[in-house]
Amino acid sequence: MFLSAFYFPGEEAESDFMFGLKTTFDQSVYPYGVLPKAGLNEILFRPVTILCGGNGSGKSTALNVIAEKLRLVRESAYNRSRFFEDYVDRCRVTLEQPVPPESRIMTSDDVFDMMLDIRSINEGIDRRRGQLADDYYELKKERFQIRSLDDMEHLHRINQARSKTYSRFIAGESGPSVRERSNGESALMFFRSKIAMDTLCLLDEPENSLSPENQLYLADFLLESVRYCGNQLVISTHSPFLLALPGAKIINLDDHSRVAESWTALKNPRVYYDFFKKHAAEFEGDPAD
């Protein structure tokens, strides 16, 4: 445990801010006005703490505020206004021990950005290969004379073109493409590569892009990272597979931020349950029928 408690300004403090704000309200005062609607004034943490709730309930806002207060590593941009720093300054935090510098916040946008970076790299390699195809034939027939040591690199390229086949020259000059994976594979690889041992990790809807099977893999990996690697996790999620993590403390922002007694009573898992219960006969029947 690194993070013990986090205290947001609360409705009274937010009202005082709004009252003293000399501005027209045609501009965003985000994140003011978001969390009081969910009744989220404080969070007392466990090794795994989960924020659940519908879209717009404030899950991502809470994680971003915590991350900024603790100055966690982050990669992607996030929603903020000119009042964000003022709001963060009004928050208070209690630590059990110093937060390690490798601690970070991770979002689905980080995964998408990684995939776009890989595609951009590969597109650059493809363009490079197109140019190298022209270079190969030009180099093979070029008549070249060394006039200084600066010409040695070009002579080396000529020798490479004359001594290698077309495909070997292109491969040697361009380098290999970066393997492109499916969205789900990329997401799992991202979380496995970014979550360091003995750190605090905030995960904002990490199930995005993941199939149900891969959500189960992610849940197992996160559980192992807590049990065996000394990690503390704070997760916002809709996924029943993550909500079912053993021992997790679940804060339901749809229910005035009360701690849920059981993940099975939450709205989102109940939607799945009711759907499959309605179609139970189709699952229980003979698949060949």
C-alpha positions as CSV (number, residue, x, y, z in Angstrom):
1,M,0.0,0.0,0.0
2,F,1.3,3.4,-1.0
3,L,-1.9,5.5,-1.2
4,S,-4.0,5.4,1.9
5,A,-6.6,8.2,1.4
6,F,-7.6,10.9,-1.0
7,Y,-9.8,13.9,-0.1
8,F,-11.6,15.9,-2.8
9,P,-12.7,19.5,-2.1
10,G,-16.3,18.5,-1.5
11,E,-19.5,20.3,-2.3
12,E,-19.1,23.1,0.3
13,A,-15.6,24.0,-0.9
14,E,-16.8,23.9,-4.5
15,S,-19.7,26.2,-3.8
16,D,-17.3,28.7,-2.1
17,F,-15.1,28.5,-5.2
18,M,-18.1,29.1,-7.6
19,F,-19.3,32.0,-5.4
20,G,-16.0,33.8,-5.5
21,L,-15.4,33.1,-9.2
22,K,-15.5,36.4,-11.2
23,T,-16.3,34.9,-14.6
24,T,-19.1,34.3,-17.0
25,F,-20.2,30.7,-17.0
26,D,-19.9,30.2,-20.7
27,Q,-16.5,28.6,-20.1
28,S,-15.7,25.3,-18.5
29,V,-14.8,25.2,-14.8
30,Y,-14.0,21.5,-15.0
31,P,-13.4,19.5,-12.8
32,Y,-15.5,21.6,-10.5
33,G,-19.1,20.4,-10.4
34,V,-18.4,16.8,-11.4
35,L,-17.7,14.8,-8.3
36,P,-20.2,16.3,-5.9
37,K,-23.0,14.9,-8.2
38,A,-21.6,11.5,-7.4
39,G,-21.1,12.3,-3.7
40,L,-17.4,11.5,-4.0
41,N,-15.7,13.4,-1.2
42,E,-13.0,10.9,-0.2
43,I,-11.6,7.6,-1.1
44,L,-10.0,5.2,1.5
45,F,-7.9,2.7,-0.5
46,R,-7.2,-1.0,-0.4
47,P,-4.6,-2.8,-2.5
48,V,-7.3,-2.9,-5.2
49,T,-9.8,-0.1,-5.3
50,I,-12.3,0.1,-8.1
51,L,-14.5,3.0,-9.2
52,C,-17.6,2.0,-11.2
53,G,-20.5,3.9,-12.6
54,G,-22.1,5.0,-15.8
55,N,-20.6,7.2,-18.5
56,G,-20.1,10.7,-17.1
57,S,-20.3,9.6,-13.5
58,G,-16.8,11.0,-12.8
59,K,-14.6,7.9,-12.8
60,S,-12.0,9.3,-15.2
61,T,-12.1,12.7,-13.5
62,A,-11.3,11.2,-10.1
63,L,-8.4,9.2,-11.5
64,N,-6.9,12.2,-13.4
65,V,-7.1,14.4,-10.3
66,I,-5.4,11.7,-8.1
67,A,-2.7,11.2,-10.8
68,E,-2.0,15.0,-11.0
69,K,-1.9,15.4,-7.2
70,L,0.7,12.6,-7.0
71,R,2.5,13.6,-10.2
72,L,2.3,10.2,-11.7
73,V,3.8,9.3,-15.0
74,R,1.3,9.6,-17.9
75,E,1.5,9.4,-21.6
76,S,-1.7,10.7,-23.2
77,A,-3.3,14.0,-22.9
78,Y,-6.5,14.3,-20.8
79,N,-9.5,16.6,-20.4
80,R,-8.7,19.7,-18.3
81,S,-9.5,23.3,-18.0
82,R,-7.6,26.3,-16.7
83,F,-9.1,25.6,-13.2
84,F,-7.7,22.1,-13.0
85,E,-4.6,23.0,-11.1
86,D,-6.6,25.1,-8.7
87,Y,-8.8,22.1,-8.0
88,V,-5.9,19.7,-7.5
89,D,-4.3,22.1,-5.1
90,R,-7.5,22.0,-2.9
91,C,-7.3,18.1,-2.7
92,R,-5.5,16.3,0.1
93,V,-3.7,13.0,0.2
94,T,-2.5,10.6,2.8
95,L,0.3,8.1,2.0
96,E,1.4,5.0,3.8
97,Q,4.8,5.3,2.2
98,P,6.3,7.4,-0.6
99,V,4.9,6.7,-4.1
100,P,7.6,5.2,-6.3
101,P,8.7,7.3,-9.3
102,E,7.7,4.5,-11.8
103,S,4.1,4.8,-10.7
104,R,1.8,5.8,-13.5
105,I,-1.7,6.3,-14.8
106,M,-2.7,4.3,-17.9
107,T,-5.7,4.8,-20.2
108,S,-7.1,3.2,-23.3
109,D,-5.8,6.3,-25.2
110,D,-2.3,5.1,-24.3
111,V,-3.0,1.8,-26.0
112,F,-4.4,3.5,-29.1
113,D,-1.5,5.9,-29.3
114,M,0.9,3.0,-29.2
115,M,-0.8,1.2,-32.0
116,L,-0.8,4.4,-34.1
117,D,2.9,4.8,-33.4
118,I,3.6,1.3,-34.6
119,R,1.6,1.9,-37.8
120,S,3.4,5.2,-38.4
121,I,6.8,3.5,-38.0
122,N,5.8,0.7,-40.5
123,E,4.4,3.3,-43.0
124,G,7.8,5.1,-42.8
125,I,9.6,1.8,-43.4
126,D,7.3,1.0,-46.4
127,R,8.1,4.5,-47.9
128,R,11.8,3.9,-47.3
129,R,11.6,0.5,-49.1
130,G,10.0,2.2,-52.1
131,Q,12.9,4.6,-52.3
132,L,15.5,1.8,-51.8
133,A,14.0,0.0,-54.8
134,D,15.0,2.9,-57.0
135,D,18.4,3.2,-55.2
136,Y,19.2,-0.5,-55.8
137,Y,19.1,-0.3,-59.6
138,E,20.8,3.1,-59.7
139,L,23.7,1.9,-57.4
140,K,24.3,-1.3,-59.4
141,K,25.0,0.6,-62.6
142,E,26.6,3.7,-61.1
143,R,30.2,4.5,-62.0
144,F,31.8,6.0,-58.9
145,Q,35.3,7.2,-58.0
146,I,36.5,7.9,-54.5
147,R,37.9,11.4,-54.0
148,S,38.0,11.5,-50.2
149,L,37.2,9.5,-47.1
150,D,33.7,11.1,-47.1
151,D,32.9,9.0,-50.2
152,M,33.5,5.7,-48.4
153,E,29.9,5.3,-47.1
154,H,28.5,5.7,-50.6
155,L,31.0,3.2,-52.0
156,H,29.9,0.8,-49.3
157,R,26.3,1.1,-50.5
158,I,27.4,0.5,-54.1
159,N,29.2,-2.7,-53.0
160,Q,26.2,-3.8,-51.0
161,A,23.9,-3.4,-54.1
162,R,26.3,-5.2,-56.4
163,S,26.9,-8.1,-53.9
164,K,23.3,-8.7,-52.7
165,T,20.1,-9.7,-54.3
166,Y,17.3,-7.1,-54.5
167,S,15.4,-8.5,-51.5
168,R,18.5,-8.8,-49.3
169,F,19.6,-5.3,-50.1
170,I,16.1,-3.8,-49.3
171,A,15.8,-5.8,-46.1
172,G,19.3,-4.8,-44.9
173,E,18.8,-1.1,-45.6
174,S,15.3,-0.7,-44.4
175,G,15.3,-2.9,-41.3
176,P,12.4,-5.1,-40.2
177,S,8.8,-3.9,-39.7
178,V,7.4,-3.7,-36.2
179,R,5.0,-6.5,-35.7
180,E,1.4,-5.2,-35.7
181,R,-1.0,-7.0,-33.3
182,S,-4.7,-7.0,-32.8
183,N,-6.1,-4.3,-30.6
184,G,-6.6,-6.8,-27.8
185,E,-3.1,-8.2,-28.1
186,S,-1.6,-4.7,-28.1
187,A,-3.6,-3.7,-25.0
188,L,-2.4,-6.8,-23.1
189,M,1.2,-6.2,-24.2
190,F,1.0,-2.6,-23.2
191,F,-0.2,-3.3,-19.6
192,R,2.3,-6.1,-19.2
193,S,5.2,-3.9,-20.3
194,K,4.2,-0.7,-18.5
195,I,3.2,-2.0,-15.0
196,A,6.4,-2.1,-13.0
197,M,6.8,-4.1,-9.7
198,D,6.2,-2.3,-6.4
199,T,4.3,0.7,-7.9
200,L,1.0,2.5,-7.7
201,C,-0.9,2.1,-10.9
202,L,-4.1,3.9,-12.0
203,L,-6.0,2.2,-14.8
204,D,-8.8,4.1,-16.6
205,E,-11.2,1.6,-18.3
206,P,-8.4,-0.8,-19.3
207,E,-10.9,-3.3,-20.7
208,N,-11.4,-1.1,-23.8
209,S,-10.4,-3.1,-27.0
210,L,-10.4,-6.4,-25.0
211,S,-12.5,-9.3,-25.8
212,P,-14.1,-11.1,-22.8
213,E,-11.4,-13.7,-22.9
214,N,-8.7,-11.1,-22.9
215,Q,-10.4,-9.3,-20.1
216,L,-10.1,-12.4,-18.1
217,Y,-6.4,-12.6,-18.9
218,L,-6.0,-9.0,-17.8
219,A,-7.9,-9.6,-14.6
220,D,-5.6,-12.6,-13.8
221,F,-2.5,-10.5,-14.6
222,L,-3.6,-7.6,-12.4
223,L,-4.4,-9.9,-9.5
224,E,-1.0,-11.5,-9.8
225,S,0.7,-8.0,-9.9
226,V,-0.9,-7.2,-6.5
227,R,-0.4,-10.6,-4.9
228,Y,3.2,-11.3,-6.0
229,C,4.7,-8.0,-7.3
230,G,3.7,-5.5,-4.6
231,N,1.5,-3.3,-6.7
232,Q,-1.4,-1.2,-5.6
233,L,-4.2,-0.6,-8.2
234,V,-6.9,2.0,-8.6
235,I,-9.2,1.0,-11.5
236,S,-12.2,2.6,-13.2
237,T,-14.1,0.0,-15.1
238,H,-17.4,-1.3,-16.5
239,S,-16.1,-4.8,-16.9
240,P,-17.7,-7.5,-14.7
241,F,-14.4,-9.5,-15.0
242,L,-12.5,-6.7,-13.3
243,L,-15.3,-5.9,-10.9
244,A,-15.0,-9.5,-9.7
245,L,-11.4,-9.2,-8.6
246,P,-11.1,-10.9,-5.2
247,G,-10.8,-8.5,-2.3
248,A,-11.4,-5.4,-4.3
249,K,-13.1,-2.4,-2.7
250,I,-15.7,-1.2,-5.2
251,I,-17.0,2.4,-5.0
252,N,-20.3,2.9,-6.9
253,L,-20.5,6.4,-8.2
254,D,-24.0,5.7,-9.4
255,D,-25.1,5.1,-5.8
256,H,-23.7,8.3,-4.2
257,S,-20.2,6.7,-4.0
258,R,-21.2,4.0,-1.5
259,V,-19.0,1.0,-1.1
260,A,-20.7,-1.9,-2.9
261,E,-21.3,-5.0,-0.7
262,S,-21.0,-7.3,-3.7
263,W,-20.0,-6.8,-7.3
264,T,-22.9,-9.1,-8.3
265,A,-25.4,-6.4,-7.2
266,L,-24.0,-3.7,-9.4
267,K,-26.0,-2.5,-12.4
268,N,-23.6,-3.4,-15.1
269,P,-23.0,-7.1,-14.1
270,R,-26.8,-7.4,-13.6
271,V,-27.4,-6.3,-17.2
272,Y,-25.1,-9.2,-18.3
273,Y,-26.8,-11.6,-15.9
274,D,-30.3,-10.7,-17.0
275,F,-29.4,-11.0,-20.6
276,F,-27.8,-14.4,-20.3
277,K,-30.6,-15.6,-18.0
278,K,-33.1,-14.5,-20.6
279,H,-31.3,-16.6,-23.2
280,A,-30.4,-19.5,-20.9
281,A,-32.5,-22.0,-22.9
282,E,-30.4,-21.2,-26.0
283,F,-27.2,-21.9,-24.1
284,E,-28.5,-25.1,-22.4
285,G,-30.0,-26.6,-25.6
286,D,-28.2,-28.9,-28.0
287,P,-25.9,-26.7,-30.2
288,A,-26.7,-28.9,-33.1
289,D,-30.4,-28.1,-33.0
